[in-house]
């Protein structure tokens, strides 16, 4: 059994969502874990992700700066954000980006 099958999410710490898409899992992983690949798709257009820091180690960081269509910037602490509806839109943008690669 792989370690992934043993994973038990902690609802106070872990965000999980599932959706089947027609792109390879390794490209999804790279798009979620590489700042330069995350920035083009991560927030719903016409907003932009203009900065991103990711540290995948335990206790690491996931921090982005989003920019509104008017040019205002918003540093985002995702753990406090309550980002619900936007995940589906962002995933659609991720799939579209990977299909162009």
Rosetta blueprint (number, residue, H / E / L):
1 X L
2 X L
3 X H
4 X H
5 X H
6 X H
7 X L
8 X L
9 X L
10 X L
11 X L
12 X L
13 X L
14 X L
15 X L
16 X L
17 X L
18 X L
19 X L
20 X L
21 X L
22 X L
23 X L
24 X L
25 X H
26 X H
27 X H
28 X H
29 X H
30 X H
31 X H
32 X H
33 X H
34 X L
35 X H
36 X H
37 X H
38 X H
39 X L
40 X L
41 X L
42 X L
43 X L
44 X L
45 X L
46 X L
47 X L
48 X E
49 X E
50 X E
51 X E
52 X E
53 X E
54 X E
55 X L
56 X L
57 X L
58 X L
59 X L
60 X L
61 X L
62 X E
63 X E
64 X E
65 X E
66 X E
67 X E
68 X L
69 X L
70 X L
71 X L
72 X L
73 X E
74 X E
75 X E
76 X E
77 X E
78 X H
79 X H
80 X H
81 X L
82 X L
83 X L
84 X L
85 X L
86 X H
87 X H
88 X H
89 X H
90 X H
91 X H
92 X H
93 X H
94 X H
95 X H
96 X H
97 X H
98 X H
99 X H
100 X H
101 X L
